[in-house]
């Protein structure tokens, strides 16, 4: 896509900036470190595909090398590209520059300042099932349906921190488009998203300057974060297009969805209270300028709908289970979206998340997680399973599973993937 060469150029610029900042420093004054993560992956879909050309099995690999360099004064350069190959979906085979930034820092009064220039990833939020406040980076949706994997974002990221907390300012001059599965990929929308037909509300398009600011601080057992974002939404409005007329039907059938990115503002709050074995969590947003989902019978677009959403919940840990090193953690969260099931643009408008995690705390870092997300307005539910274990110093194994059950309501955002329950096996090598 058009933005990838620019991201590569930014990486080269970041490396040049570090070289210039070093002045007459010798190569021996710079410490370097290279690491890599490789993964062989396989997914099996037990149910018959909903769309032609979709396979019941997919395999592939990922490569995530990382280069780190630091000079005597602590200035550093980090470069971390990402490459995936997938046998079933050409859209899922892709390259991204996750990180490529220069880090500079110094003292400022009683505190410190830090400046990151280049491509970076930033994560906000405390909730387990999803992070409402996390809006700086674009979602890499073809990596995982949980929307937690993010694309690299070109930015200038400044931080000023002291005993009173930290203030961060972000300037983002280039918008990243969300990735979507292709027509032959599983976990795709119905109809498929055509990324070549992307449009923007702003006349500047992807060159619109987005900005954000965040304050975070700790007050005894409470950790607080307040954020504000002004720019292009990371969540596109998917507009039906490429209509196919059907005899006997009043309205033609859309054969594709075109992403449209609106200008929005978002106020965010995340908070966590830690007390003994308890973690109590809250994430809440107020978003202005975004469109809701079209009402029944309106194929084209929804209405602008300022709304609020929140996640409230927590977790409780049982330590030294049966006098061993193992611990069991119980998790629960309630997800709510003020637009309701009919107009919300995501699948979690009124849902309950429950999970149990067993960590053996052994040498192999063995861990198991079972979870369920129950729709409180309809019968649909989503089951999840994860297991991971280190095999030796370099190799590890991960198992995962996602099961969609009773997604019968046609208005459910998950209706298009109702037959895409899957189980995955990942063999990972860390160098």
N, C-alpha and C positions, 0 to 999 in steps of 0.2 A: 504494500500500500504506500501512498505517497509520503507518509510521515516517517517511514523507516530510514531512508537515506539521511534525513535531517537528524535523526537520533544518532546515527553512526557519526555524522559530522560533529555533533555535540560531544561525543566521547573523545574524538580526536582533539577537539578544542580543550576539553578538560585535561587531557594528558599534556598538551602544550602549555597550559596555564601552570601546571605543577612544575614543569621543567623550567619555565621562566622564573617562577617564584624561588627556585633553588639558587638562582644567581650563579656564582662560580663554584658551587658545591661539587665535590667529586662524587663519582659513582659509588665509591666505597661508603659515603655518608648516607646512602639510601638503603634501607632494609626492605626486602621484597618477600612475598609469600604467595604461593600458588596452590590452590586446592580445587577439587572437582567433585561433582556428584553425578553419577550415571545410574540410570534406572531402566530395566527391562520390564515392560508392562503388558498386561493382558486383561481384557474385559470380556465377559460372557453375558449375553442378554437372553434369559430363558424363554421369554414370550415372543411370539411371531411379530415381526415389525409392522408398524402401522402404514409405512410408506414404501413404495417400490424402490428397489436398489439398496435398502438398508440391510446390513448383515447382522447375524446373531453373535458374531465374534469379531473382536478387533485386537490387534497387537501393535506394539511400537516401542520406541525408546525415547528417553530424554537425556540431554547433556547440559550440565550447569557448571562450567568452569568459573573460577573467580581469581582475579589478580589483585593483589594489594601491595602498595608501596608507601613507605613512610620515611620522611627525612629526619634529621637530628632535632628539628624544632617541633616535630609532631604533626606537621602538615602531611596529608595523605591523599592517595588516589586509589579508588576502588572501581574495578570494572568487572561486571558479572553478566555475561550474555546467557541466553536460554534458547535451546533448540529442541524441538519435538518432531518426531516422525510418527504418523499413524497410518496403519494399513487400510483403514476403512473410510476415512473422511479426509479429503484433501484440505479442507479448511482447518482441520485440527493439526495438520503438519505445518508448523510455523516457526519463525524466529522472532525473538524479542530481546531488546537490550534492557534487562531488568535494572541494572545500576551502572553508572559511569560518571562518577562525581569526584570533585576535589573537595577536601575538608580542611578548612582553616579555622583557627580558634585563638582566643586571647583573653585577657582580663578586662573587665569593664567595671570600675568602681569596686563595690563589694562582691560583685558577681563575675560571671564569665560570658563571653559571646562565642558563637559558633556559626560558621557560614558554609553551606554546602551548595556547590554550583555544578549543574549537570543533570543527569538522569538518576532518579532515586525513587524509592518506594517508602511510603509512610502509612502507618496503621494507627487508627484511632478506635477507641471503644473497649468495652469490658465484657459485653455479652458473649455467650457461647454460640448460639445458633446462627446469628448474623449480627452485623454491626451497622446500625442505622447512621451513626455520626460519621462513619468512615467514607469520605468523599473526595479526597485529594487525588487518588489514583483510580484509573479506569479498571473495571472488572474484566479479567481474562476468562470469559464464560466457557470457552471451549476446553479449558483445563478441568473445571469441576463445576457441577451445578450448584454448589453451595455458595458461589459468588465470593469466596474469600481469597482466591488467587488474583493478584493484581498485575497490571502491565506497568512497565517503567514510565515515569512521567518527567519530562523536561521541566526543571524548576530552579529557582533561586530560593533557598530555604535558610532563613536566619533565625537564630535562637539567642535569647538573653535570659540567663538563669541566675538565681541567687537563693537565699534562704526562704524568700517569700514565694518561690515557685519559678515557673518558666513561661516566657512569652515567645511564641513562634509566629513568623510571618512568611507566607508563601506567595511567590509570583510565578505563574505558569503560562508561558507565552504560546503553547501549542497543545491543542486538544487531541486526546487519543480517542479513537472510535472503539466501541465495545466489539469484541469478537463473538461470532456466532457459529454454531455447527452448520455444515453444508447440507445440501439436499439428500445426500447419502449417509449423513451422520445420524446417530441416535441422539436422543435428548435434544432434538431440534424443535423449533416452533411449528405451528400449523396455521397458515402456510409458512414456508421457509423465509428467512430474512435475506434480502438482497443488499449486501453491504456496499455494492457499487452505486446504489441510488441514494446515498446518504445526503440529507439536507440539514441546514442550520437556520435557526431563527435570526442569529446575528449576521449582518452583512459581511463581517470579517471572517465568517466561517470558522475553520479550525484554527485560524490565527488569532482568535479573540484572546485577550489577556484576562485570564482568571486570577483571582487572588483569594487568600484565606488567612485568617489569624486565629490563634488558639492560646488560651491560658490553661496551665495545669499546675496543680499544687497539692500538697499533702497537709492535712490538718488533723493531727493525731491519727486515729484509725481510719480516717476518711480521705480518699483520693478523689479529687474533682478535676473535671476538664470542661471548659467552655469554649465553643468554637463558632466561627462565622465564615461562610463561604459565599462568594459572589462570582458567578461565571456560567459557563456552559454545563448543563446537567450531565452527569455520568450515566444516567439512565435514559435511553432514548425513548421517545414515543414511537411505537411501531404502527405505521399507517398502512392499511390495506391498499394494494395496487395491482396492476396488471390483471384486470378483471376479465373473466371468461363468462360470456353470456350462456345461460342454460335455458333451453325452451321450457316454458311452463313456470319459470320462477320470475318474480317481479324484479329482484335484484340480482345482478351478476355475481359470480363467485370470485373472490380475489385469489390469485395464484402466488402472490409474493407479499412481503411486508417491507416497507422502506423505513429505515431509521431516521428520525428527525430529532435534533438536539435543541432544546429550549434554553433560554437564559433564565436562571433561577437564583434565588438567595436562600440560604439555609442557616438557621440558628440551631446549635447542638449543645447538649449537656450529657456528660457521662460521669457516673459516680460509683464508687465502690467502698463499702464499709467492711473492714476486716476485724473480726472479733472472735478469737479462739478458733474453733474449727469452722466457723461460719464465714462465708463471703456473700454479702448482699449487693446486688448490682442494679443499676438503672441506666438506660440510654433513652434520650428523648430528643425529637427534632421538631422544628416548625419550618416547613418549606413553602416558599412563595414563588409563584410564577409557573408551576408545573401543571400539565394537563392530566385529568383523570382518564379512566377508561371510558370509551364511548358507551352511551346508553344502548339498550337493546333496540335493534332496528336501525342504528346509525353506524354505518360501516366506516365512515371516513375519519372522524376525529372526536376526541372528547372535549370537555370544556376546561378552561383554566380554573383550578380548584386549589386554593391555599389550604393546607391541611397540617395536622399534627399526627405524630406516631410515637409509640414508645415500646420499650421492652423492660419488664421488671421481673426480677427473679433472684436466684442465688444458688449457692452450693454448700453442702455440708460434708466434711471429711471425717471418716473413721480411721484412726491411725492404729498401727500395730495389731492388725486383725489376726485373731487366733495366736497372739504372741509371736507374730512374724514381722518382717519388715514391710509387709504388704499394707496398702491402704485402699479403702473404698470411698469414692466420692459420689454423692447423690446431687443431681442438678435438676433445676426446674426453672422455666421462664415462661412468661405470658407475653405474647406479641400482639400488638393492637395498632390498627391504622384507622384514622378518623374517617376515611372515605367509605369504609364498609366493603363488604364482599362484592357488591355489584360494580363499584367504581374504582377500587384500588388497582394499581398497576403491578402488584406483586402478589404472591400466593399466601402471604402471612398477614392477613388483615385482622384475624381474630383467632389465634392458634395457641395451643399449649404444648410446650416442649418439655419432655422428661427424659432423663438419661442416668445411667449408672456407669462409673468408670472404675476399673480395677487396675491398680498399678502394683506390680509385685516388688518394685524397687530392688530388683536383683541385678547382677552384673550385666545381664543381657538387656536390661531396660524393658522388660516385658510389660505390655499394657493392652487392656481390652476395654472397649466402649460399646454399649448398647443404647440406642435412643429411639424415640418416637415423637413425631410432631402430629398432633391431632387438631384438625379443623373444627372449631367450636360452632360454626354455622352450618356445616355440612358434614357428611360422613367420611370424607377423605382423610387419609392419614399417610404418613411417610415414616418408614422404619429405616434405621441406619445401624451399621455394624462396622467397627474398626478394630484391628489387632495389629500390633507391631512388635518385633523382637530382633535384637542384634544377634547375628550368627557368629561373628568374630569381630576383630578390630576394624575391619573394612566393610564387611557384608552385613546387610540387614534385610528383613522380609516384612512386607506389609500386606494385609488382607483388608478388603473393604467391601461393603455391600449396601445397596440402596433399593428399597422395595416400595413401590407406589401401590396403595390399596384403596379401593372404593372411590376412585376419582371419576365419579359418574356425572357430576354436575358440569354441563357444558361451559358454564361461565367461569369455572376454576382455571386459574393461570397454569395449572399443571395438567390440564386435560389433554394437551397435545403430546405429553410424554407418559401417558397412563400405561403404555405397554413397554416402557423402557426401563423397568427394574433391571439392575445389573449387579454382578459380582466381579471384583477385580483382584488381581494378584500382581504385586510389584516386588522385584528383586533389585536391591539398591546397593551400589558400590560407592563408598566414600574414600577419596584419595587425599 
